[in-house]
Amino acid sequence: MEKETEIYLVKYSRGSYDDYYEVNLFATNNEFTAKQYIDKFNTILKKWKNFLESMELRALRSENEEDFLDSHPITYRYHDIVGINEAGYERIKCR
């Protein structure tokens, strides 16, 4: 009788409803590695979202919004980053 092993597929999703899709990042046989990566990914994602939201408010308050955005090019990635949902993993059994 063969022993079943488990693989953990780490992924994140984007969008919602009609434009929802998942992005597979990597697979590992170590659940601890998957959890560590997810924690790190979600922590960094939260920091970037908070930063970009504060930059957006500063841009709206500035006298010349386009000049502000040009001097902070990361703000052009706003929709890319804000559209990312938190990461997670899926347990897959191998036989």
C-alpha positions as CSV (number, residue, x, y, z in Angstrom):
1,M,0.0,0.0,0.0
2,E,1.4,3.3,-1.0
3,K,1.6,6.2,1.4
4,E,-0.3,9.4,0.5
5,T,1.7,12.6,0.6
6,E,0.5,16.1,0.6
7,I,1.6,19.0,-1.5
8,Y,0.6,22.6,-0.6
9,L,-0.1,24.9,-3.6
10,V,0.5,28.5,-2.6
11,K,-1.5,31.1,-4.5
12,Y,-3.2,34.4,-4.4
13,S,-6.3,35.7,-6.2
14,R,-7.2,38.9,-8.1
15,G,-10.5,40.5,-8.8
16,S,-13.9,39.4,-7.8
17,Y,-17.0,37.9,-9.5
18,D,-16.6,38.0,-13.3
19,D,-12.9,38.9,-13.3
20,Y,-11.8,36.6,-10.5
21,Y,-8.8,34.4,-11.1
22,E,-6.1,32.7,-9.1
23,V,-2.3,33.0,-9.6
24,N,-0.3,29.9,-8.5
25,L,3.0,30.9,-7.0
26,F,4.7,27.6,-6.0
27,A,4.1,24.2,-4.6
28,T,5.9,22.7,-1.6
29,N,5.6,19.5,0.5
30,N,6.2,21.5,3.7
31,E,3.2,23.1,5.2
32,F,5.3,25.4,7.5
33,T,7.1,26.8,4.4
34,A,3.7,27.6,2.8
35,K,2.4,29.3,5.9
36,Q,5.5,31.4,6.4
37,Y,5.4,32.6,2.8
38,I,1.7,33.4,3.0
39,D,2.2,35.4,6.2
40,K,5.1,37.4,4.7
41,F,3.2,37.9,1.4
42,N,0.0,39.2,3.2
43,T,2.0,41.4,5.5
44,I,3.9,43.1,2.7
45,L,0.6,43.4,0.6
46,K,-1.1,45.1,3.5
47,K,1.8,47.6,3.9
48,W,1.8,48.4,0.2
49,K,-1.9,48.9,0.1
50,N,-1.8,51.3,3.1
51,F,1.1,53.2,1.5
52,L,-0.6,53.5,-1.8
53,E,-3.8,54.7,-0.3
54,S,-2.0,57.4,1.7
55,M,-0.1,58.4,-1.5
56,E,-3.4,58.6,-3.4
57,L,-4.8,61.0,-0.8
58,R,-1.6,63.1,-0.9
59,A,-1.9,63.3,-4.7
60,L,-5.5,64.4,-4.6
61,R,-4.5,67.2,-2.1
62,S,-1.5,68.4,-4.0
63,E,-1.7,71.4,-6.3
64,N,-0.6,69.5,-9.4
65,E,-1.7,65.8,-9.2
66,E,0.2,64.8,-12.3
67,D,3.5,66.2,-11.1
68,F,3.0,64.5,-7.8
69,L,2.3,61.1,-9.5
70,D,5.3,61.6,-11.8
71,S,7.6,62.2,-8.8
72,H,6.2,59.0,-7.1
73,P,6.1,56.4,-10.0
74,I,5.0,53.6,-7.7
75,T,1.6,55.2,-7.6
76,Y,1.0,54.2,-11.2
77,R,0.9,50.6,-9.9
78,Y,-2.0,51.4,-7.5
79,H,-4.7,49.4,-9.3
80,D,-2.3,46.4,-9.8
81,I,-1.5,46.2,-6.1
82,V,-4.9,47.1,-4.7
83,G,-6.5,44.4,-6.9
84,I,-4.6,41.6,-5.3
85,N,-6.4,39.6,-2.6
86,E,-4.6,37.8,0.2
87,A,-2.6,34.7,-0.4
88,G,-3.5,31.2,0.8
89,Y,-2.8,27.6,0.1
90,E,-4.6,24.5,-1.1
91,R,-3.8,21.1,0.2
92,I,-3.4,18.5,-2.5
93,K,-3.1,14.7,-1.8
94,C,-0.7,12.7,-4.0
95,R,-1.0,9.0,-4.3
